[in-house]
């Protein structure tokens, strides 16, 4: 993998920019050069959000997106919260929005209901929530399954913006992670979206909680997406083994059909981080590790595979 990154670097496709603000701006400026054919990929959700904000402003500056905006609140998943975390009140925060996908007859919660966390009692493992219909109740989070936690944030949408669904819109047939483009927003806040699948949706913008900018996506969300070219942002200081590894390199770079560029704060650290193999070994492999020669062949084969994926015409 290190050789594959070096190969991209020799082609001028790995850009090392230390200051974070300057690096995000460089990605945004490159995006505006060919927005119709470009997808931006980031390993972590925070980088995705920051890139989306910067690209949105750059697109307005270049005239690709309308300057007349409509501000609304959207729900951003707390992706750092695991299924196990959701069983413990101490992991909830006041102001969090909770969505119950399964519901509870005992609590009078229907599937699809929302509530806002008003109080947390970590010692008793109790959370107190207020539902959209203004009911308040407390419960032990271990009693409920199918719970998702969100933070409420403000977004400024405008005509021309790229957007992404962050939860399935079953009544309109729009799946989770579907990308689209805002065709217009009228003065009353009614939004028309043309989805990449060819569908169209029209709704009051304040009704759609699960909508976000769609310029940048996480590497996980990018699976199944393709574009003419892909811009990959990797910040090595945030390069945890879980997020930045060989799988990220292959999945992210292979999204681009004819071009891929990587933006990072440190080329050397990047190559080392992307060289990490986190694939699951079989039980047999765990019992009997391969010989050094076998490992060498395996790594060389993998580097060739990624290198071929990265061998994109100039």
N, C-alpha and C positions, 0 to 999 in steps of 0.2 A: 504494500500500500504506500509506503514511503516513496518508492520509486515512481508509483503512479502519480502522486502529488508533485514530485519533482518534474515529471513529464509535462503536467499541466502548467507548472511554473515556467518551464522553458518556452512554452507557447504563449506566455504572457497572460495566462488565465487565472493566476493566483495573485491577489492584490493584498499586500500587507499595509494596513493603515492603523497606527497605534491609537490615536484619540477616538473614542467611541462615537462622539458626535460627528466627526469628520467621516468615519467609516460608514455610518448609517446614511449620511448625506450622499456619499459616493454611490452606494447601492441605489438610492432613490433617483439620483441623476441618470444612472445607467438605465434604470427601469423606464424613465420617461422617453428615452431614445427610441424605444420600440415597445410600447405598453401592450399592444394587441397580442404580441407573441411571447410575452415574458411572464415567468412565474418566479417568485422569490421564496426560498425555503430557509427556515431557521430551526435549529434543534429544540429550542425551548420556547415556552409560551410568552415570557416577558419580552424576549427579542422580537418575536412575531408582532406583538402589540406595538412596540416602539417603532419597528420598521413600517408598519401600516400607517402610523400617525405621520411619520416623516414623508412617506411616499404620497399620502393623500395631499399634503401641503404642496409637495413638488408638482403633482399633477395639476393642482389648481394654478400654480405659478406659470406652468407651461401652457395653460389654456385647455387641457384635456378634460378637466372637471370644472363644473360650474362653481362660481364663487358664492352663490346664494345657497346657504346651508340651512338644514333643519336639525336642531339639537334634540336628542332623545336619550333616554336611559336604556341600556342593554345589559344583559346578564352575561358575565364572563365566568366560565367554569373555574373553580379553584382546583386546578389540575394537580397541585401538590398533595391534595387530600386523597388518600387511598381508601379502598373499601374498608379496611380494618380501622383506619382513622375515624371513619364516619360513625363508628360504634361508641366513640368516647366524646363526651360533652366538651372536654378541654380543647378539642380540635375545632370546635365551632366558635365563631366570633359574632359579637353583637352587630346586627345589620346584615349578616349573611342572608341570602334568599335560598330557601330550601324547596326543591321540587320533589314530590312524591310520585314515583312512577307506578307503584303498586297500591298505595293507599292503605287504610286501616279502618275496619269497621268499629273497633273499640274507641278510636279517637275521632271518628266521624270524618276521616280524610278519604277523598276519592282519588283514584289514579289520575295524575295530571294536575292535582292541586298544588298551589304555591303557598308558602308562609315565610315570614321574616323573623329571624332570631332576635328576641328582645332581651333575653337574659340567659346566662350560662352559670350553672352550679357544678363545677368540676368535681368537688368532693362527693356530692350525692349522685353524680353522673346524670344530671337532669338538664334539659334545654327547655326554655319557654319560648313559644312562637306565637305570632299573630297571623292568621290566615287572611287571604284577600277579602273574605266576607266578614272580617273583623271579629273572628272568634279567637280566644286566647286559651292555650292549654300547655301543660308541661308533660314531658315523657322522658323515659330512658331510651336513648338512641339505639341501644342494642335490640330494642323490640321491633324496629322497623327495617325492612330491606328495600332496595330500589330507591335510595335517596341520593340526590345530587346537590352539591353545594355550589352557589354562585356568589360573585360579588357584583353589585350594581355599579356601572360606570357610565359616563356620558360619552356619546359619540356625535360627531357632526357629519351628517350625510348630505350629499349633493348629487345632482344629475351628472352621470358619467362615472361615479364611484364604482369600483369593483367591490362586491360584497360576498359574504359566505354565510350560509346557515350553520348555526352551532348546535342545533337540535333538529330532529326530523319534524317536518310540517306535513303530517299525514293527511289532513283534510284537503290540502292543496297538492298533494303528491310530490312535495319537495323533500328529498332525503337530507340527512345530516351531511354537512361538509359540501353541499352543492354550491358551486360558484356561479355568480351572475353579475350583471351590470345594471346599475340604476339608470333607467331611461329618462325618468323625470320625477320631480316632487313638486306638487302644486302648493299653493299658499296655505291650504288647509292641512297640509302634512300628509296627503295621500301619495303613496309611492308606487311607481310601476317598475318592475324588475323583469328583465329578460335573462332567464337562466341559460347556462351553457348547454344544457340538454335540449333547449328549444322551447321549454315551457315559458309561460309568462305568469306573473302574479301581480295583483293590485290590492293594496290594503292601506289602512291608516298606519303610519309609521310607528305611532306610540303603542300599537297593538302587538308588534313583533319584538318580543323580548330577546329572542335568540337570533340576532342578526349582528354581524360584525364586518369590518373591512375585510376584503379578500385579496389584497395585493400580495401579502406574505402569508404563508401557511407553515405549520410545523411539518417536520419530516414525516411524522406519523400520518398527518392529514393528507400529505402530498401523494400517498400511495394511490395509484389509480388515476392520478392527474398527469397530463402531459402538456408541454408547451414547446414552442420553437426553441426557446432557450431558457435556461434556469440560472438564477443568481443565488448562490448559497452563502449565507452569513454564519460564520462560526467564531464565537468569542472564546478563546482558549481558557480564560479565567473562569468561565462558567461551563467548561467542557467536562462535565461529569461522565464517568465511564458508561453510565446508563443511557446517556443521550448522544454522546459523540464517540463514534467507533466505526468499524468497517461497514456496518450495516447502514449507518447514516450516509457514508460516502457513496455507497452503491445506490441506495434508494434516491437520495437527493440529486446526484449528478445525472442519473439515468432518466430523470424527468425531462431533460432537455433533448430535443430531437436533433439539433444541429449545433448548439453551443452551450457551454457551461462555464461559469466563472465563480471563483471562490473569493470571498472577502473575509479577512481575518486580521487579528492584532499581532500574530506571531506565526510565521511560516514554519519554523522549526517545531514549535509546540504543536502546531496543527498536524504536521505529518506524524508525530508520535501519537497524538490522540486518535487519529483516524486509522492507526495501525492496530488498535486494540480489537481483539477478536472476542466477542461476547456471545457467539453462537453456542447453543446448548449441545453438549456432547452426549452421546448415547451412553447407556449404562456400561456397555462393553468398553467404550473409550475411556470412561472414568476409571474402570478397573485396571485397564492396561493402556498406559499412555504410549503414543507412537514414538518410534526411535527418532533421533535427531535428524537423520536423513529423510524420514517420512515427513517430519514437520517442515523441513526445508522445501521438499517438493510441494507440500500442501500450500505453503505461503507463496511460493513462486507461481503456482497455478492460479491462486486467488489474485495475486497482483496482475497477472496477465489478463484475467477476466475483467477486473476493474479498469485496467489500462486500456483494454479494447473498448469498454464503455466510454472512457474519457477521450478516446481518439476521435475527436470531432473535427470535421473539416474546417479549415480557416475561412 
